Amino acid sequence: MTLSVGIIGGSGYTGGELMRLLLNHPQVEVTQITSRESAGQYVYTVHPHLRGLTRLQFIHPDALQACDVLFLALPHGTAAHHIEQYAALAPTIIDLSADFRLNDEAEYQRWYGEAHPAPAWLDKFVYGLPEVNREALRTASYASGVGCNATAINLALRPLVQAGWVEYAAMELKVGSSEGGASVSATSHHPIRSGTVRTFKTTQHRHMAEVQMILGCDVKIHFAITSVELVRGIHALAHVSLRQRVTDKDIWQVYRSAYGNEPFIRIVTSKTGLYRLPEPRIVAGTNFCDIGFELDTDGQHLVVVSALDNLGKGAAGSAVQCLNLMRGFDEMTALRLAAAYP
């Protein structure tokens, strides 16, 4: 059976990435995609890389019809205000915004500065990171999106945290411009942004809430975000202070135990060659998260590097992976993609 899929908020970058992935999904058909500003236009006029692949036109959100699955690719704070309406239209909902990521109403207010518009729905959503919540997603009707920065951190550090090794971790995340979305702003204006290395969030980033939710609040983890001249991608580098001396073999064992059977996690650690550690370019356009490490000579200072595509594994890719789990498809369906290289 082919599932009918709707994308709400389809004119943004994540909406376009969802469309690109789902057009290659043999068990779904995108039957409607919404945009207030672009209603009546062909999808390829906004997402030109999809020309020749779809003749679908954007519709106004008010024209949305019932379907099997709804992806919500809306700005933060929008989906929660209309969740009852969306739930009446589709039995399966995957929300890519931050509206349902946190499972605690008080934490939401703390990090987002306002009361949650639909607190009764928080417990109904499963946090959509398959590497953490795979079994819960198999029986879920509603899945939240994941924060792209939080995902780069959580996947990089979770095996070490679970092993009880992490005393402290300080991370620097270098991110591409597509994190800012498709809407033009002063910070994304090309003459201003081009050539810059701009640190814009040194403390209290909202994604810390997801890090604490997944890794726990008892482990000291801090991170800062720096914008670099890159369109897609996150490069996360962590300096990790370990509670005990370990060896390279110990670290390999921890990561292989955690991720040996994960289809979208690759361990990239080499002593030779050009690509010794993860790089965003190698995962651009994919659902992979590459993780690598290098242990200092003291055995207690570990450098961990992760790289992912913020629009892929950090957003639309994880959302499609959730869809596959929620509806019983092969988890890798529509996601068997390698990055273009060089």
N, C-alpha and C positions, 0 to 999 in steps of 0.2 A: 504494500500500500504506500502511495506517495502522500506525504504530509504537506498540507498547505501552510505556508509561512508568511507572516507579515513582519515588516521592519518599520518601526515607528521612529522617526527622526533619521531618515535615510540619506540626507544630504551632507552629513558630516563625514569626517574621516573614518570613524568606526562603522558608520552605516555603509559606506562604500566598501570597506574591507569585509564586512559581513556579506554583502552582495557578491563580491568576488569569490569568496569561499563557497557560499551556498550554491552558486551557479554550477559548481563542480560536484555537488552532492547528489548522488543518484536516487536518494530516497526522499528528497524534499523538492518542492517547487515554490519559489517566492512568487506569490500571487498579488501582493500589494506592498507598496513602500510609500511612506508619507513624507511630505515636506510642505510646510505652509508657504514658504517663499517660492518654491519651484513647482508647485502643483500644476499639472498639465504638461510639463516638460518631460522629455525622455530622460531616463536615468543617465544615459551616456553623455548628456549635455553637462551634467555636473561631475560625473565620474567618467572622463573620456577614455580611460583604459578599458572600459566595458563596452565600447562601441562594437557592434557586430555580434555581441554575446547575448544581448537582451534587448527586447523592444518594449520593456515595461516602462510605464510612465508614472511619475510621482502623482499621488492623490493628496487631497487635503485630509488632515487627521479626522475631520468630522465625517468623512466618507468611508471610514474603516469598517470592514465587514468581519464577521466571525471567521475564524480559521483554527488550525490545529496548534500552531505555535506562534507566539509573538516575541520578537526581540525588541527591547526598548533601548534605543540608542539616543537618549534624550539628555539635555543638560542636567546637571545635578539639581535636585530639588523639584523636578517636574514630575517624574513617574509616580512618586509617592502620593501626590495630590489626586491622581486619576487611577490609582491601582484597582479600585472597585470596578470601574468601567472596563479596564483592560481584562480583568479576571473574568468578566462576563462574556468576553469575546473569544477567549482561548483557554483551554485547560492547562497549557504549558506556557510559562512565561520565563524569559531570561532577560534580566535587567542589567545593562552594562554600566549604569551610573552608580554613584555611591549610596543611593537611597536605602538599599537594603543589605549592605555589606556587614554592618555591625549588628550583633545580636542583643545589644544592651541599649535601652532608651537613654539612660543617663550618659553613657559613653558617646552616643550620637550627639547629644546636646553639648557635651564638653568639647568635642572636636569640630563640630559644624556650627556651633554658636546659636542654635535654635532648637526648639522642641520638634521632635519628629512628627510629620503630618499624619502618619498612619502607624502608630506604634503597635497596634494589634497585629500588623502584618510582619513584624520583624522576625518572629519565631517561625513563620511559614516559609521563609526563604533559607535555602542552604547556600553557604558561602561557596562560590563557584570555582574553587581551585581543586581540580581532580586529584592532584597528588596528595592532597590532605583529606578530601571529603568524597572520594570515589564511591564508596558504598552508599553513603547517604544520598548522593546524587542519583543513583540508580532508581530510587523510589520517590524522588522529589517531583513535585509539580512546579515549583518555583525556585529559580536559582539566581543569585546575585552575580554581578560582575566582580572583577578583582581590580584593585589598584595596581597599575603597572609597576610603579616603584616598589610597592609593598611586595609584589610577586618576585621581583628580582632579589629582594632581601630575604624573603621567607624561604624561597627555594635554595638560596645559597647557604643559609645558616641553619636551617631546621635540622639536618642530620647531626650537626655539631651540638646544637642545643639539646636534642633528644639523648645524645650520648652523655650529657652532663659536663661537657668540657668547657663551655664558654664562661669566662669570667667577665669579659667586657669586649664589645665590638664597636669600632668606629668606622663608618662607611661614607664614601664619597660617590654619589651617583651623577654621572654625566649623561645628559638626556638630549634628545632631538627636539626640533621645533614642533613636530606634530603632536607632542604632548599638550600643546596649548590649544588644540582644536582648529577648526576651519575658519572660525570668525577672526577677522582682522583686529588687532589691538596695537597699541603703541609699542609693546615689547616684541611683537611679531613682525612689525614693519621692516621690510627687507634691508633698507639702508641703515637702519639702527641695529638690527640683529646680526647682520652679516659680519663675520670676522670677530665676533665677541666670544668671550668666555665669562659668562655672568652667573655668579652664585646668587640665587634668588630666594632660597629657603634654607637657612642654616639650622633652625630648630623648630620643633612643634609642627612639622608637616603633618597634614591630616592622615596620610597613609601610615603614620606611626600607630594609629588606632588598630589597623589591621595587623601590623607587625606584633603588637602586644596581644592581640586576640589569638594569633596563631603560635607565636613563640613564647608567650607568657610575659608577665610584667616583672618577674623576679630576675630576669637577665638584663644587664645593662647594655642597651643597644642605642646608639645615636647615629643619625645620618644627616647629610646635607645634600642639596640638589644644585647642580651647576649646569646651565644651559651652554651647549657647545654647537659648533656649526655642523649639524647633522640633522637630517629630516626624520628618519626612523631610527629608533633604537635607544637602549639604556645600557650603559656600561657601569656596573656596580663593583667597587673595589673596597674590600673590608680588611681592616687590620684587627685581627682577633687575638686577644690575650687568653691563653688557655690556662685552666686550673692545674694542669699536670703536664709533664713532658711526654710527648708522643713522637712517633716516627712517621715517615712517609707511608709505610705499610699500614700503620694504624688508620691513617686518614683515608687511604684508598679503601680499606675495609669498611669504614663507616659510610662513605658515599656509595660504594657498590651495594652495600646492604640496603640502603635507602632507595637507590634509584636504578639498580641493576635491571629491573623489569619495567621501568617507566619508558613509554614510547617516545616521549618528547623531552627527556632530560639526557644531555650528552656530557660526559666528563671529558674536558679538554685540558690536559696537562701533559706537556711534552718538554723534554730537555733540549731538543734540537728543532730546527726548522723555523719557518717564518711565523707560523700561527701556533705559538706555544701555549697561549692562554686565550680565553674567549674574547671575541670581538663582535660588536653589533652588526657589522657589515655581513658577517657570515650567517646570521640568523634573520636578516631583513626579509620580510614577506613570508615568514614561516611561523610555525607554532612551537619551535624549539626554544629551550632555555639551555645555554651552554654554561657549565660551571667548571672552574679550574682552581688550582691552589698551588702555593709554594710555601714550604715550611722553612723558617729561619733556623740558623745553626743551633740556637738555644733550645729548640724543641717545644717552645711555648709561645712563640710569636708566629702566627699563621696568617698569610695573606690569601684571601679568597676572592675570586673574580667571577662575576656572572654577567651574562649578556643575553638580552632578549629584545624582540621587536615590541615596542609599546602598543602598537596597533594589532599585533598578532597574539603571541602568548600573553601579553599584557592586557588584551581586550577581546577582539573578535575571535581570535583563534581559540582561546580558552572557552569562550561562549559556545562555539560550535562543538568543541570537545564535550562541554556539558550537555548540549543537545543530544549528542550521540549516546552518552551514558543514560540520560533521562528517558530516551525513547528506545533503548535496547539495540542500537546500531553498533557496528564495529567502531571502537573509539577513535580510530585514525581516519575514518571516512571523511573525505574532502580536505584532509589535512596532511596528506602525504606529499608535501611540497619541499623542495630544496630551494635555497636562496639562489638568485642569479649571481654568477661569478665568472670573470672578475667584475 
